[in-house]
Amino acid sequence: MSEYYPDGWVIIELDNKDGKKDHFVFGSWSGGYTQGDSWRTNSGIVRVEENDDNQYEIHGHGKSVYYCHKGSEGRISSYNQAVLAELCESSNTKVINFEDMELKNDRD
């Protein structure tokens, strides 16, 4: 199992071939002077849990877990915002608020 702790994150939504919505984490990491910013998406959200550290534990199809701090939703570096905008434009993907995601039954 891989674990990721992004500095910032958003949920992206994509219509699948069955007419349903697939959801993914887009994680953003801020680099420093010697390293550039980086990003990655998970393999698709399977389950979401909340923990005592004010984080969402977002589990993916590929057995990865993204530990996303509740206060860092939408806090993405300028470079990664440009990457995300290009991704959304080229693949009919959109950014949605976490609370609008259609997995509410997994978070109860």
Summary of the structure (lengths in Angstrom):
residues: 108
radius of gyration: 13.5
end to end distance: 24.0
largest distance: 44.3
contacts: 296
relative contact order: 0.27
helix: 22%
strand: 42%
